[in-house]
Amino acid sequence: MIEVSHLTKAYGAFTAVDDLSFKLAPGEILGFLGPNGAGKSTTMKMLTGFLRPSSGQIRICGHDVAENSIAAQQCIGYLPEGAPAWEEMTPLAFLEFIAEVRGLQGEAGQQAIAAVVDTMSLTPVLQQKIETLSKGFKRRVGLAQAILHDPDVLILDEPTDGLDPNQKHQVREMIKGLSKDKIVIVSTHILEEVAAVCNRAIVLAGGRIVSDTTPAELFAQSEYHGAVSITLNDFSRLGEISDRLRDLEGVSDIRVENNQLTVLGHEHLFRAVFSMAQTEDWPVNAVHVEQGRLDEVFRKLTEGVAA
């Protein structure tokens, strides 16, 4: 369990984090969202005990972070932004060092290292210096050290930054696999990551929580939730098609974007739109129902919130 109560961090007259309170239970994957300067990284540094709050309390697995930071940190795996590591070390030497720091020695340490090397596909670069690795491999080394001791709480700041699509998929699947009996916090600016991985989302703006809900409920807040998008292969009939769509009951607006028409209205328009497209032989490549657009919801929640 993570319990955060009235957490605040101020630097002089500037308040970076303003009275945050939330609880997390095992099995929850929290997406921490917010624009630059919203307080995400500051909050994560306080959760891990690397930064002391101005006021408020954090409890990790029953341990007060301020009063017993070592016990709390033993429960945490942390990937900071940028995945810092000793550049002159090899990944193998670095992981051996982390294993020793975490109290994993002998056979237990070697087994833990072998497991994370396999999970993060690090075998090809184990003997290279970290300074020579690509950004993606450095990120994977950082993730490997974070999960090495099989922590109950995993705190990840931009975990897929610098990874290619295959690596992103691998890391996301790893995170989802961990979540069955662990708490995972993912700070990210990639909205698709929240939809792909998380079962809860907190949006910060100006150091405050402006939304605490599920990704599905965030999608439902979008004006595009349930909208019907039509991809055309011939725009010569655009005016005619738009006029016919406006005649349908429940249509509130029609928007044109690139080679796509989007029909906004109630949630049950798809069947009527699809039937009309078939009956009137429109030049259509695809018709689909939109889940919603997180970027639009994100802007609504965060624009105009003073830091």
N, C-alpha and C positions, 0 to 999 in steps of 0.2 A: 504493500500500500504506500502511496505517496500522498501526503497531506500538506498542502500549502495554504497558509492562513495570513491574510493581510500583508502580503510580501511587498516591500517598498525599497527602492534604491534611488537615492538622491545624490547628485554631485553639486554641492552648493545650492543654487536656486533652481537647477535643472533636475527634474524628476524623470529618470529613465524608465523606472518600473513603478507603477502607481496602484498599490492596494490590490494585488492579485490574490484570489482565493480559488482553489479547486482541489479535487481529490481524484486519484487514479487507482484502479484496482487491477490485479493480475488479469491478463487477457486483453487489456486495452492498448491500442496503438493510437497515440495522440499525435495529430498533425498540428504543429505550432506554426501558424501563418501570420504574416504581417509585412508591411512595407519596410524598407530600410529605415533603421532608427526607431522601430516600434518597441524594442525592448526584448526581442527573442533571445539573442545571444547573452545578454545580461542576465536574463532569468535563468538560462541554462547554466551559466557559470555559478549562480547562487545555489541552484539545485545540487550541483556537484561539490560545493564547498570551496570553490576556487575564488569566490568573491563573497564578502560578508554583506548581508543586507543592512539597510539603514534601520529597518524595523520589520516585524513579522516573524513567522516561524515556518520552518520546513522540517518535516519528518519523513525519512526514507526507511521503509521496512521497520518502523518503530523507533528509529534512532533520530534524535534531534541533531540536525546538521551542524548547528552552532556549538552545541555542547559536546557532541561526540562525532566529530567529522570523520575520523578514521573508520569507525564501525559503519557509518553510512556509506563511505566511499568503497568499502569492501563489497557492498551490494551492487555497486554501479559499474557499468562499462560505459566509457565516455569517448566519443569521437568529436574533438573540437573542430571548429571551422578551419579549413586549410590542412588538416591532418598532420600537425607538426611531428617530426621524428628526427633522430640524430642522423644527419645526412651522410656522415662518414661510415656508418654501420651498414652491414648487409641486413636484409629483412630477417634472415635466420638469427643473426646475432641480436638484433633488436627484440625479436619475439622471445629469445632465450632470456634476455635481460628482463623483459616484462613478466615472464613466467616466474623468475626468481623473486622479483618485487612482490608479486601476487602470492608468493608462498607455494608455488607449484614446482616441486623439485623432483629429480630422479625420473622414474618411469611415468609418474603422473604428469610432470611437465612436458616430457617428450610426446606423450599421447595427446595432450592439449594442443601443442604446437602442430603436430601432424594433422589434427582435425581442422584447425583454422586454415592451415596451408591448403588443404584440400577444398574447403568451403570457398575460399577466396581465389583459388586457382593461382597460387603464388610459386609453384614449383619451378617454372622457367627462370625466375629472377631471384631465387633465394640467395645466391652467392654474389649478386651485383651490389654495388654500393647504392644506397637509397637515393643519393644525389643524382644518380644516372637514370633513375626510373622515370617513366612518363607520369603525368599527373594522375592518370587513371590507376596505375599500379601503386603509386603512393597512397591513394585513397583506400585501396584494398588492403595495404599494409596497416593503415590506420584502423580500418574496420576489424582486421584480424586481431589486433591488440585489444580492441574494445570487447570482443566476445571471448577472448582466450580463457578467462576464468569462469565462464558460464554464469554471468551475473543475473540477478533477479530483475534488475532495472537497467535498461539500455537507453542512453541519451545520445542522440546523433544529430550533429549540426551539419546540415547539407550533405547527407551521406552519399548521394549519387553524383555530386559535383565532379565533373571531369571524366565520367564514365561513358563508354559507348552504349548504344541501345541494348546490346546483349548483356553487358555487365550491369546496366541499370535493372534489367529484368531479373538477373541473378540475385542482386542485392535485395530487391523488393521481395522476391520469393523467400529469401533467407529471413528477412524481417517478419514476414507473415508466419513463417514456420516457427519462429521464436515466440510468437505472441501468445501461444496457448496457455502458458503458465508464467509469463513475464509481463512487465510493464515496459513499453517502448515509447519514447518521445522522439519525434522526428521534426526538427526545425527545417523548414524548406521554403523557398520562394517558387518552387515548381508546383503549380496547382494540380497538375495531373498526378503527381506523386501522392497527394492526399487522397484522391479518388481511388488510386490503384492499391494503396497500402493500408490506409487508416480507417478505424471505425469510430473515431471521434476527432473533432477539429475545434481548436481554440484560435480565434482571430484576435490579434493584438493591434492596437493603433494608439499612438500617443502614450504608450506604456500601460494602457488599460485593456481589459478584455471587452471587446465589442460583440463577440459571439462565442457561444460554447454549445456545440450541437454535433450532429452526425454529418458526414459528407452528403448523405442522401437528403437530409433536410436543408443543407446549403444549396444543393441543386434545385430543390423545390422552391427556393426563394427567387430563382431566376425567372425573368419574364419569358425566357425561352423554354422553360420546363413544359414539356408536352407539345411544343410547337412542331409543326410538320415542315420539313425541308425537302424541296424538290430540286434535283439537279437536272438541268436542261442541256441537251446537245444542240439546240437550235433556238436562238433568241428572237427569231423573226416573229414569233407568235406571243412574245412576252406580254404585250398590252392586252391581247385577247384573253390569255390565261389568267392574268392578274384580275381582269374584270370579272371573269367567271368565278374565280375563287372568292371575290368579295361578296358574291351572291349567296355563298354558303352560310347557313345559320351558325352563329357562334364565332365568326371570324372578327377579330378586333383590329388587326393590322397585317399588312403584307410588306416584307422588306426584301430588297434585291441586293445580293452580295456576290460579286464575281459571276459565276454561271449558276447561281442558286437563288431560288425563291424560298423565303421562309414565311410560313403562315402562322400567325399568332392567334390564340383564342382559347377555347376550353380544351380539356384534355382528351376529348374523344373525336377529334377532327380527322384522324388518320384514315379511317374507313371511308368517309365521305370524299376526302381529297383523292385517295387512291382510286376509288370507283369512278370519279369524274375524269381523272387522267386516262383511265382505260377506255371509258365510253367515248371520249372525244379524241382519242388517239393523239395525245400530246407527245411532243418529242422529248421524252423523259428517259434519263439514264437510271435514276434512283429516286425513291421516296422513303424517308425515314423519320421517325419520331425523335426529337431531341431530348436528351436527359436534362439539359440545362447548361448554362455556361458559368463556370466558377469565376472566370475573370470579371464578368459583369457584377456578380454578387460581391466579390472582393472589393471592387471599386466602390460600390454602394456603401459597404460597411466601413471603409477606411478613409474615403475622401473627406476632407474637411475636418478631420479629427486632429486637434492641435497636440503637438508633442509637449 
